[in-house]
Amino acid sequence: MLSTIAVEKLRIGMYVHLEGGWLSHPFPRSAFLIGSDEQLATLRGLGLKQVRWSPDKSELPAEACADAAAKAAGAEPATEAAAPAAPPEPDPVQLERRRALEAQRATVQRCERQYGEAARHWREATAVLGTRPDAALKCSTALAEGMLTELLGDCDIAIRLVNGAGGDRAAAHALNVSVMSMLIGRTLKLPQADLLDLGVGALMHDIGKFDLPERLRHAEDGFTAAETSGYRDHVAKGLVQGRRLGLSPGALAVLAQHHEHADGTGFPLRLTGEKMTQPARIVAIVNRYDNLCNPPARVHPLTPHEAVSMLFAQGRNRFDAQVLSAFIRMMGVYPAGSLVQLTDDRYAMVVGVNSSRPLKPRVLVHDPKVPRSEALLLNLEEQPEIGIRRSLVAAKLPPATLEYLDPRPRVAYYFEALAPTSPRPETAA
């Protein structure tokens, strides 16, 4: 039976139930036994007034459970509790760690919130493609402009692993492609007008798929010639939609050319690199990367590390060499979402990559002594003695490590501005 209790009356040993999903709190589960003062402090810092708890699942003395339940119901406790002793002086090291955890959680929540808002704006734009093309254009342009505002600052930009678009593959794909494409455009110092065309074109590059049957929206190896032709029609249908919206010529070129290859093996026109616009060449690479990491359900996904390796090995002729080089430099050998083993043998997951210094990413390290909800990210830029030894697939991790790191089935990215730091030379990990 669940009872409700004020947050300030929580104690170690109580089994609590939090409302909402992962984004609403930093704990790995929504129902758990409070096991430390740090967890109590985190719960009290969530801004909640009350939570639900299970007296029967709690590990408190029977009298304490009865007293807590009575207090929660507004009754007097069965026995008068002794006045609590004055709390000990806080440990400066623990205080600093708590501040770092709070700052880390705030950063994660801000990034997730921005991603969620971007996904919502994209859905709003695509929902009115057929009925209000002017509103779709306004919404998609405003979204791209908002992203550009963050990207064009003086700070370094990190590519951040996020939870995704709530199972909406189309929204997640559009945002992944736009985020990474605009970052490459920033790296290549494209003019602001071209960056805007790139952003809008990347956000809308697959809008032709809304005019296809669901089964033809994602290419599969078993397609017949007719099904392949039907799938490829999304490019032409997207151009029709883009012209109805009034997209700029630069954005329309992205829609028209995002499946073309620099060596002339793409579709629909088999253009070569010199006939493609630079924004289209960027989107062609990023679109391929995201489809390798986040394929249709029946296709085995590659890890981010495997996808980058495949693009480097197989794409040096297929894609524009300058853009491919910029993409790999920006994403790093171990992009966000990669499962890795560090040079000190610990296992970790890459969660953030500084696009200017990608060889030393931020990682979530498996530490069985620290609850996942209280784990501080390890910034390898600040740990010159530690690097990444190798990338791993999930099946190669010990079960306890895999549960702790909890990699998502789909890789989703957003970006965050980093505080200015002094330049550091890149060294191989």
N, C-alpha and C positions, 0 to 999 in steps of 0.2 A: 504494500500500500504506500502511495506517495504522499508526502506532506510538503508544505511550503515553509521556508524558513528565511529570515532576513540574512543577507549576505554577511553582515558583521557578526552574526552568531554562529557562523560555520566553524567547525573544528576538524582537526586531523582525525581521520577514522570515519568520517561521514561519507556515504555513497550518494553522490549528487547526479542530477540529470539536467543538462543544459539544453536550452531551446536553440533551434537553428542548426545550420551545418558548419563545416570547417571554417568558412569565412567569418563566422560570427564569434569565434573564440580560437585560441591558439592550441587547444588540447587535441591530441590525436583521436580521442573518442568523446562522444557527447555525454556518456554515462561512465563514471569512474569513481574509485575510492580516493579521497584526499589523503595523500601520503607524506606531505612535507609543508613546511612553512612557506616555501617558495610558491607552491601551488595555491595555498591560501591567499598569499599576496597577489598572485595573478588573478584569482577569482574576484578579489575585492577591487582590483583595478579595471575590471571589465565594464564598470558603470551600471551594473545590475543592482536592483534593490532587493529582490528575492529570487531564490532558486528552489527547485523541487529536490527532495531527497528521499531515500528509502531507509527508514529505521531498521527494517529487517535485514538489509544487506550491509549495514554499517558495522564497523568493528569498534564499537564503543561499549563501555560497561552498561548493563541493563538500566541502571539508575540514570546514567547520563543520557541514554536514549530517551527515557521517559521524560526527563527534565527538558531536553531539547524539544521534544514533541509538544510538551505542555507550553513552553515559551512560544513556539511557533503558532500555537492555537490561541495565544493570549491569556493562558491560565497561569496560576502560580506554580512553580516547580514543586515536586514532591518533597524535596528537602532543600533547605537553604544552602546555597553553594557558598563556599568561602570566597572572600574577595580575591580577585586575581592578583598574582604577584606582579610587581612592576617588570615590564619587559627588559631584557638585557640590552645593553648598548649595541647598536647595529655594527656588524663587522664592515669596515670600509671596503674590503674586497668584495663582499657579498652585495653591498650597496651599489658599487660600480657595475657589477655583473647584472644586477637587477635593472639598472638604468640602461645598460646596453641591450638587455632583452626587450625592454619596453620600446626603445628606439627601433630595434629590429622588427618587432611586431607592428609598430606604427608604419614602417616602410612597406612591409608586406601588405598590410591592409589597404594602404593608399594605392599601391600598384594594382591590387586586385580590384579595388573600387573603380579606378580609372579604366581598367580593362573591361569591367562589367558595363560601365557607362558607354564605352566605345562600341561594345557588342550591341547594346540597346539601340544606339543611334544607327548602326548599320542595319539592324532589323527594321527600324522605322523607315529608313530610306528604301530598302528593298520591298517593304510591304506596300508601298504606293507607286511602284514602278509603272504599273499599267493604268492606274487611275489618276495619279497626280505627278506626272514627270517633273514638273517644276519644283515640287516639294522634295522629291527624291534627289534632284540635283542640289538643291539648297542644303539638305541634310548631309549628303555625302561630302560636299565641299567644305562645310563647316567642320565636319569630323576631321578631314585631312588637314585643314588649317590649324585646328586645335593641336593635333599631333605635331605639326611643324613648329608651332610656337615653342614646344618643349625641346624639340630636337635642335633648334637653331641657337640655343644658348651657348655660353662659353665653357660650360662644364663638360666633363667626360660623360658619356652615356653608357649605361649598363643594359645588356639584354637580360631580361629577368624571366625566369620560369614562373608561370602562373597556372592556376587551376583549370582554365579553359572557359568555354562559353556554355557550360551547363548541358553538354551533350549536343549542342548545335554545331554540327561539323561545318556547315557552310559559313557561319559567322566566324568560327575559329580559324578556318582556312583563309578567309578574307583578311582578318586581322593579322595573322601570322605573316602573310605575304606582304601586306602593307607596312608593317613594322620593320621587317628585315629589309625590304626594298628601300624604304626611306632612309634607313641607317646607311645602306650602301651608297645611296645618292649623296648623303651628307659626307661620307668618307671620300667620295670622288669629287666633292665640291661642285655639285651641280648648281646652276643658278636657282634662285628661289622659285621662279615661275615654273621651271622644269621639275623641281621637287614637288610642287603642288600638283602638276599634271601626273607625276609618278604616283603620288599618294592617292589621288582620286581614281586613276586608272587601276592601281593595285586593289583598292577596295571594291571596285566594280568589275574586275576582269572576268568574272564568271557569271555575270547576270544573265547571259544567254541560256544558262542551264535551267532557269526558272520556266523556260518554254519547252523543256524536254520532259518526257516521262521519267519518273524517278529512277527506273532501272537503267537509263542511259546516261545518267549524270556523272558517272565515274567509270572510266575505261577499265576493262578487265581483260585478262589474257584469253579468256574463252569466248570473247565476242566474235560473232560472225562478221563478214564484210559489211553487211547491211547495218548491223548494230554499231560497228566502228564508225561508219559514215554518219549514222544518226548522232552519235556522241560528238563527232567533230563539228557537227552543225551548230554547236553552241557558240562557236566563234562568230559565225555570220549572224546568228540570232542576237548575240550580244551587241554587235555593231548596230543592228536595227534599233535595239533598245537605247544604246548610247546616243544615237542621233536624235531619238525622240526626247531624251533628257536634255539635249543641248550640250553634251560634253565637249570640251575643247579638243582641237585636233591632236594635241599631245596625248591627252587621256584616251582618245579613240584609238590612237596607234597602239597603245598598250593592250586594249581589248582585241585589236586585230592581230597582234603579233606575239602574244604571250606564249604561243606554242610553236613559234618558229625557232629554228636553230641556226647558229652562225655558219654551220657547214652545209646548209641547204636541205637538211633531212627532216625539218619540221613540217607543220601544216598550218593553214590550208594552202599557202602559196609557195612553199619551199623557198622562202627568202634566204639569202645569205646575209652575213653579219653587216656588211656595209649598207644594206638596204633596210636595216632595222634601226629604229631610234634607240638612243641609249637607255631611256627609261624602259622600253620594251625588252631590251637585252637583259636588264637587271631583273625584271619580273620573270622572264623565262627561266633564269637560274633558281630564283627563290621559289617559284611555283613548283619546280621539279624537286627541290629539297623538301618542301613541306609534304608533297605527295609521297615521297619515300618514307618520311617519318610518320605520317598520318594517312595511310592508304585506306581504301574501302575495307569494310569489316572482314571480308574473306581473303584479304591479302596480308601477308606477314610484314609487319613494319620493320624498318631498320632503326637501329639506335641513331641518335644524332651524330655520334662519331663515325658509324658505318656510312651514313648518308654523305657526310663531308668527304670521307675517303673515296666513296664511289664517284662522286662528282669530280674529284681531283683526278682519279684514274681514268674515268671514261668520258669526262666532259671537257677535256682540254682542247679537243677539236670541235666538239659539238657546241660549246658555248663561247662567248666572247672572252678572250684570255684576260684582258684587263679587269673586266667585271668579276670573273671567276676568282682571280687573285685577290681582289678587294673583299669578296665574300668570305673566302677562307681566312684571310687576315683578320677580318672583323669577328667571325664566329669562333675562331680558334680551333685547335686540333680537337678539343673536347668541348663542344657547345653545351649550353645550358640544357639539362635533361640527361646528360651522359652519366652513367654509373661507372665509377672508377675505383682503382686501388692506388693509394698514395705511396710515396717512397718509404714511409714508415710502416707500411703493410696494412694500415687501416682502410676500411671501405668508406666511400663517400658518394654523394650525388652532387653534380655541378648544378647550382641554382642561379648563378649570376655571372656574367662575363663582361668585363670592361671592354667595350668595343675598340678602345685605343691600345689596350695592353691585355690581349686575350690569353696569353700563356699562363697567367696566374689568376684563375677565376676564384670565386667564392664558392665554398662547398659546405654541404651539410654532412658531418662526419658521424658515423655510427659509433656511439659511446654508450655501452650498456649501463654505465653508472649514472648517466644523465637522462632523464625522461626526454623524449623527443620534443615535447612542448617547451622544454627549457634549454634546448641545445642552441648555443651560439654558433652562427656561421663562422667558418674559418676562412679568412681572407688570405689566400696564398701570396698575394703581393707583399704582405707583412710577415711572411714566414719563408725567408730565403733558403732555409735548410730543408724545406718540404716541397715536393713537387708531385706530379702525377706520374705513376709508373705505367699504367695501362688502362684501357677501357674494357668494360665487362658487359655482357648481356645479363639480364635479370636472372636467368636460369643458373648462372654461375655463382650467384651470391648465396651465402648461408641463409636459411629461412628466417632466422631472427634478424639478420641484417636487412633482408628484403622487406620485412614487416616494418622495421624501424624507418628506413629511408622512404618507403611507401611511394615508389615512382608511379606517376599517373599513366593510364593506358594511352593517352594522347599527349603530345608535346605542344604546349601553347606558350607564346612569348608576348611580353610587353616590354616597355623600356622605362628606365628611371634615371634621373639626373643624379650624378655623383658629386659629392663635395670636392672642390678643387684639391688636388694633391700635387706634391712636388714630382717632377718627372723622374721615372726610373727606367733604366735600360731593360729591354726584354731579354731574358735568357731562356734557353730551352729548359723545359721542365724535366 
